[in-house]
Amino acid sequence: METVTKRRATSFRLPNYLLDGLKTEARKQHRSVNNLVEVFLLDALYHKPNAETLAAMTECESGGELEELTAENIENLEEYIRSL
């Protein structure tokens, strides 16, 4: 069974640099500009972060409980990455 999505034409006025960037990104992803914009809009409208992600974002924004980045932390991180 084939599903058809009804579409309507619309137009937007965008700065040249933004349209150029959209065209470049669309070529990289082998998409049309229309499809790329549709994907971006769908993502912005329907992909909301879950409760855990929202809590982590709030924690980062508040600055509380964040570890200070030190040379030791970086070494531990590099060691962890090598172990993967």
C-alpha distances in whole Angstrom, upper triangle without the diagonal:
4,7,10,13,16,19,23,25,28,31,34,37,38,41,41,41,38,36,37,37,33,33,35,32,29,31,31,28,26,25,25,28,25,23,26,27,23,23,27,26,23,26,29,27,25,27,30,32,33,36,38,37,38,41,42,42,44,46,46,47,50,52,53,52,52,54,56,55,58,59,58,55,54,55,54,50,51,52,49,46,48,48,44
4,7,10,13,16,19,22,25,28,30,34,34,37,37,38,34,32,34,33,30,29,31,29,26,28,29,25,24,21,22,24,21,19,22,23,20,20,24,24,21,23,26,25,23,25,28,31,32,35,37,36,37,40,41,40,43,45,45,45,48,50,51,51,50,52,54,53,56,57,57,54,52,54,53,49,50,51,48,46,47,47,43
4,7,10,13,16,19,22,25,27,31,31,35,35,35,32,30,32,31,28,28,30,28,25,27,28,24,23,21,20,22,19,17,20,21,17,18,21,20,18,21,23,21,20,22,25,28,29,33,35,33,34,38,38,38,40,43,42,43,46,47,49,49,48,50,52,52,55,56,56,52,51,53,51,48,49,50,47,45,47,47,43
4,6,9,13,16,19,22,24,28,29,32,32,33,30,28,30,29,26,26,28,26,23,25,27,23,22,19,19,20,17,15,19,19,16,17,20,19,17,20,22,21,20,22,26,29,30,34,36,34,35,38,39,38,40,43,42,42,46,47,49,50,49,51,53,52,55,56,56,53,52,54,52,49,50,51,48,46,48,48,44
4,6,10,13,16,19,21,25,25,29,30,30,27,25,27,27,23,24,26,24,21,24,25,22,21,18,17,18,14,13,16,16,13,14,17,16,14,17,19,17,17,20,23,26,28,31,33,32,32,36,36,35,37,40,40,39,43,45,46,47,46,48,50,49,53,54,54,51,50,52,51,47,48,50,47,44,47,47,43
4,7,10,13,17,19,23,24,28,29,30,27,25,27,27,24,24,27,25,22,25,27,24,23,20,18,18,15,14,18,17,13,16,18,16,15,19,20,18,19,22,24,28,30,33,35,34,34,37,38,36,38,42,41,41,44,46,48,49,48,50,52,51,55,56,57,53,52,54,53,49,50,52,49,47,50,50,46
4,7,10,13,16,19,21,24,25,27,23,21,24,24,20,21,24,23,20,23,25,22,21,18,15,15,12,12,15,14,11,14,16,14,14,18,19,17,18,21,24,28,30,33,35,33,33,37,37,35,37,41,40,39,42,44,46,48,47,49,51,50,53,55,55,52,50,53,52,48,49,51,49,46,49,49,46
4,6,10,13,17,19,23,24,25,22,20,23,24,20,21,24,23,21,24,26,24,23,19,16,16,12,14,16,14,12,16,17,15,16,19,20,18,20,23,25,29,32,35,37,35,34,38,39,36,38,42,41,40,43,45,47,49,47,50,51,51,54,56,57,53,52,55,54,50,51,53,51,48,51,52,48
4,7,10,14,16,20,20,23,20,17,20,21,18,19,22,22,19,22,24,23,22,18,15,14,10,13,15,13,12,16,17,15,17,20,20,19,21,24,27,30,33,36,38,36,35,39,39,37,39,42,41,40,43,45,47,49,48,50,51,50,54,55,56,53,51,54,54,50,51,53,51,48,51,52,48
4,7,10,13,17,18,20,17,15,19,20,17,18,21,21,19,22,24,23,22,19,16,13,11,14,15,12,12,16,16,14,16,19,19,18,21,23,26,29,32,35,37,34,34,37,38,35,37,40,39,37,41,43,45,47,46,48,49,48,52,53,55,51,50,53,52,49,49,52,50,47,50,51,48
4,7,10,13,14,17,15,12,16,17,15,16,19,19,18,21,23,22,22,19,15,13,11,14,15,12,13,17,16,15,17,20,19,19,22,24,26,30,33,36,37,35,34,38,38,35,36,40,38,36,40,42,44,46,45,47,48,47,50,52,53,50,49,52,51,48,48,51,49,47,49,51,48
4,6,10,12,14,12,10,14,15,13,15,18,18,17,20,22,22,22,19,16,13,11,15,14,11,13,16,15,13,17,19,17,18,21,23,25,28,31,34,36,33,32,35,35,32,34,37,35,33,37,39,42,44,42,44,45,44,47,49,51,47,46,49,49,45,46,49,47,45,47,49,46
4,7,9,12,10,9,13,14,13,15,18,18,18,21,23,23,23,21,18,14,14,17,16,13,16,19,17,16,20,21,19,20,24,25,27,30,33,36,37,34,33,36,36,33,34,37,35,34,37,39,42,44,42,44,45,44,47,48,50,47,46,49,49,45,46,49,48,45,48,50,47
4,6,8,6,6,10,11,10,12,15,15,16,18,20,21,21,19,16,13,13,16,15,12,15,17,15,15,19,20,18,20,23,24,26,28,32,34,35,32,31,34,34,30,32,35,33,31,35,36,39,41,39,41,41,40,44,45,47,44,42,45,46,42,43,46,44,42,44,46,44
4,6,5,6,9,10,11,13,14,16,17,19,20,21,22,20,18,15,16,19,17,15,18,20,17,18,21,22,20,22,26,26,27,29,33,36,36,33,32,35,34,31,33,35,33,31,34,35,39,41,39,41,40,39,42,43,46,43,41,44,45,41,42,45,44,41,44,46,44
4,5,5,6,9,10,11,12,14,15,17,18,20,21,19,17,14,16,19,17,15,19,20,18,19,23,23,22,24,27,28,29,31,35,38,38,35,34,37,36,33,35,37,35,33,37,37,41,43,40,42,41,40,43,44,46,43,41,44,45,42,42,45,44,41,43,46,43
4,6,5,6,9,10,10,12,14,15,17,18,20,19,17,14,17,19,16,15,19,20,17,19,22,22,21,24,26,26,28,29,33,36,36,32,32,35,33,30,32,35,32,30,34,34,38,40,37,38,38,36,39,40,42,40,38,41,41,38,38,41,40,37,40,42,40
4,5,5,6,9,10,11,12,14,15,16,18,16,15,11,14,16,13,11,15,16,13,15,18,18,17,20,23,23,24,26,30,32,33,29,29,32,31,28,30,32,30,28,32,33,36,38,35,37,37,35,38,39,42,39,37,40,40,37,37,40,39,36,39,41,38
4,5,5,6,9,10,10,12,14,15,16,14,12,9,11,14,11,10,14,15,14,15,18,19,18,21,23,24,26,28,31,34,35,31,31,35,33,30,33,35,33,32,35,36,39,41,38,40,40,39,41,42,44,42,39,42,43,39,39,42,41,38,40,43,40
4,5,5,6,9,10,11,13,14,15,14,13,10,13,15,13,13,16,17,16,18,21,21,21,23,26,26,28,29,33,36,36,32,33,36,34,31,34,36,33,32,36,37,40,41,39,40,40,38,41,41,43,41,38,41,42,38,38,41,40,37,39,41,39
4,5,5,6,8,10,11,12,14,13,13,10,13,14,11,11,15,15,13,16,19,18,18,21,23,23,25,26,30,33,33,29,29,33,31,28,31,33,30,29,33,33,37,38,35,36,36,34,37,38,40,37,35,37,38,34,34,38,36,33,35,38,35
4,5,5,6,9,10,11,12,10,9,6,9,10,8,8,12,12,10,13,16,16,16,19,21,21,23,25,28,31,32,28,29,32,30,28,31,33,30,30,33,34,37,38,36,37,38,36,39,39,41,38,36,39,39,35,35,38,37,34,36,38,35
4,6,5,6,9,10,10,9,8,6,10,11,9,10,13,14,13,16,18,18,19,22,23,23,26,28,31,35,35,31,32,35,34,31,34,36,34,33,37,38,41,42,39,40,40,38,41,42,43,41,38,41,41,37,37,40,39,35,37,39,37
4,5,5,6,9,10,10,10,9,13,13,11,12,16,15,15,18,20,19,20,23,25,24,27,28,31,34,34,31,32,35,33,30,34,35,32,32,36,36,39,40,37,38,38,36,39,39,41,38,35,38,38,35,34,37,36,33,34,37,34
4,5,5,6,9,8,9,8,12,11,8,10,13,12,12,15,17,16,17,20,21,21,23,24,28,31,31,27,28,31,30,27,31,32,30,30,34,34,37,37,35,36,36,34,37,37,39,36,33,36,36,32,32,35,33,30,32,34,31
4,5,5,6,5,6,5,9,8,6,9,11,11,11,14,16,16,17,20,21,21,24,25,28,32,32,29,30,33,32,29,33,35,32,32,36,37,39,40,37,39,39,37,40,40,42,39,36,39,39,35,35,37,36,32,34,36,33
4,5,5,6,7,8,12,11,10,13,15,14,15,18,19,19,21,24,24,24,27,28,32,35,35,31,33,36,34,32,36,37,35,35,39,39,42,42,39,40,41,38,41,41,42,40,37,39,39,36,35,38,36,33,34,36,33
4,6,8,10,11,14,13,11,14,16,14,15,18,19,19,20,23,24,23,26,27,30,33,32,29,31,34,32,30,34,35,32,33,37,36,39,39,37,37,38,35,37,37,39,36,33,35,36,32,31,34,32,29,30,32,29
4,5,9,10,12,10,8,12,13,12,13,16,17,16,18,21,21,20,23,24,27,31,30,27,29,32,30,29,32,34,32,32,36,36,39,39,36,37,38,36,38,38,39,36,34,36,36,32,31,34,32,29,31,32,29
4,7,10,12,10,9,13,14,13,15,18,18,18,21,23,23,23,26,27,30,34,34,31,32,36,34,32,36,37,35,36,40,40,42,42,40,41,41,39,42,42,43,40,38,39,39,36,35,37,35,32,34,35,32
4,6,8,6,6,10,11,10,12,15,15,16,18,20,21,21,24,26,29,32,33,30,31,34,33,31,35,37,35,35,39,39,42,42,40,41,42,40,43,43,44,41,39,41,41,37,37,39,37,34,36,37,34
4,5,5,6,9,10,11,12,14,15,17,18,20,21,22,25,27,30,34,34,31,32,36,35,33,36,38,36,36,40,41,43,44,42,43,44,42,45,45,47,44,41,44,44,40,40,42,40,37,39,40,37
4,5,5,6,8,10,11,12,14,15,16,18,20,21,24,26,29,33,33,30,31,34,33,31,34,36,34,34,37,38,41,42,40,42,42,41,44,44,46,43,40,43,43,39,39,42,40,37,39,41,37
4,6,5,6,9,10,11,12,14,15,16,18,19,22,25,28,32,33,30,30,34,33,31,34,36,35,34,38,39,42,43,41,43,44,42,45,46,48,44,42,45,45,41,41,44,42,39,41,42,39
4,5,5,6,9,10,10,12,14,15,16,17,21,23,26,30,30,28,29,32,31,30,32,35,33,33,37,38,40,41,39,41,42,41,44,45,46,42,41,43,42,39,39,41,39,36,38,39,36
4,5,5,6,9,10,11,12,14,15,16,19,21,24,28,28,25,26,30,29,27,30,32,30,30,34,35,37,38,36,38,39,37,40,41,42,39,37,40,39,35,36,38,36,33,36,37,34
4,5,5,6,9,10,10,12,14,15,18,20,24,27,28,25,25,29,28,26,29,31,29,29,33,34,36,38,36,38,39,38,41,42,43,40,38,41,41,37,37,40,38,35,38,39,36
4,5,5,6,9,10,11,12,13,17,19,22,26,27,24,25,29,28,26,29,32,30,30,33,35,37,38,37,39,40,39,42,44,45,41,40,42,41,38,39,41,38,36,39,40,36
4,5,5,6,9,10,11,11,14,17,20,23,24,22,22,26,26,24,27,29,28,28,31,33,35,35,34,36,37,36,39,40,41,38,36,39,38,34,35,37,35,32,35,36,32
4,6,5,6,9,10,10,13,15,19,22,23,20,20,24,23,21,24,27,25,25,28,30,32,33,31,33,35,34,37,38,39,36,34,37,36,33,34,36,34,31,34,35,32
4,5,5,6,8,10,12,15,19,22,23,21,20,24,24,22,24,27,26,25,29,30,33,34,33,35,36,36,39,41,42,38,37,40,39,35,37,39,37,34,37,38,35
4,5,5,6,8,11,14,17,20,22,19,20,23,23,22,24,27,26,26,29,31,33,34,33,35,37,36,40,41,42,38,37,40,39,35,36,39,36,34,37,37,34
4,6,6,5,8,11,14,17,19,16,16,20,20,18,21,24,23,22,26,28,29,30,29,31,33,32,36,37,38,34,33,36,35,31,33,35,32,30,33,34,30
4,6,6,8,11,14,17,19,16,15,19,19,17,19,22,21,20,24,26,28,29,28,31,32,32,35,37,38,34,34,37,36,32,34,36,33,32,35,35,32
4,6,8,11,14,17,19,17,16,20,21,19,20,24,23,22,25,28,30,31,30,33,35,35,38,40,41,37,37,40,38,35,37,39,36,34,38,38,35
4,6,10,12,15,17,15,15,19,20,18,20,23,23,23,26,28,29,30,30,32,35,35,38,40,40,36,36,39,37,34,36,38,34,33,36,36,33
4,7,9,13,14,12,13,16,17,15,18,20,20,20,23,25,27,27,27,29,31,31,35,36,37,33,32,35,33,30,32,34,31,29,33,32,29
4,6,9,12,10,9,13,14,13,15,17,18,18,20,22,24,25,24,27,29,30,33,35,35,32,32,34,33,30,32,34,30,29,33,33,30
4,7,8,6,6,10,10,10,12,14,15,15,18,20,20,21,21,23,26,26,30,32,32,28,28,31,29,26,29,30,27,26,30,30,27
4,6,5,6,9,10,11,12,14,16,17,18,20,20,21,21,24,27,27,31,33,32,29,29,32,29,27,29,31,27,27,30,30,27
4,5,5,6,9,10,10,12,14,15,16,19,18,18,19,22,25,26,30,32,32,28,29,32,29,27,30,31,28,28,31,30,28
4,5,5,6,9,10,11,12,14,15,17,16,16,17,19,22,23,27,29,28,24,26,28,25,23,26,27,24,24,28,27,25
4,5,5,6,9,10,11,12,14,16,16,16,16,18,21,22,25,28,27,23,24,27,25,22,25,26,23,23,27,26,24
4,5,5,6,9,10,10,12,14,15,16,16,19,22,23,27,29,29,25,26,29,27,25,28,29,26,26,30,29,27
4,5,5,6,9,10,11,12,12,13,14,17,20,21,25,28,27,24,25,28,25,23,27,28,25,26,29,29,27
4,5,5,6,9,10,11,11,11,11,14,17,18,21,24,24,20,21,24,22,20,23,25,22,22,26,26,24
4,5,5,6,9,10,11,12,12,15,17,18,22,25,25,21,22,25,24,21,24,26,24,24,27,28,26
4,5,5,6,9,9,11,12,15,18,19,23,26,26,23,24,27,26,24,27,29,26,26,30,30,29
4,6,5,6,6,8,8,12,14,17,20,23,23,20,21,24,23,21,24,26,24,24,28,28,27
4,5,5,7,8,7,11,13,14,18,21,21,18,19,22,21,19,22,24,22,22,26,27,26
4,6,8,11,10,13,15,17,20,23,24,21,22,25,24,22,25,28,26,26,30,30,29
4,5,9,9,13,14,17,20,24,24,21,23,26,25,24,27,29,27,28,31,32,31
4,7,6,9,11,13,17,20,21,18,19,23,22,21,24,26,24,25,29,29,29
4,6,9,11,14,17,21,21,18,20,23,22,21,24,26,24,26,29,29,29
4,6,9,12,15,19,18,15,18,21,19,18,22,23,21,23,26,26,26
4,7,9,12,16,15,13,15,18,16,15,19,21,19,20,24,24,24
4,6,9,12,12,9,12,14,13,13,16,18,17,18,21,22,22
4,6,10,10,8,11,14,13,13,16,18,18,19,22,23,24
4,7,8,6,7,11,11,10,13,15,15,16,19,20,21
4,5,5,6,9,10,11,12,14,15,17,19,20,22
4,5,5,6,9,10,11,12,14,15,17,19,20
4,5,5,6,9,10,11,12,14,15,17,19
4,5,5,6,9,10,10,12,14,15,17
4,5,5,6,9,10,10,12,14,16
4,5,5,6,9,10,11,12,15
4,5,5,6,9,10,11,13
4,5,5,6,9,10,11
4,5,5,6,9,10
4,5,5,6,9
4,5,5,7
4,5,5
4,5
4
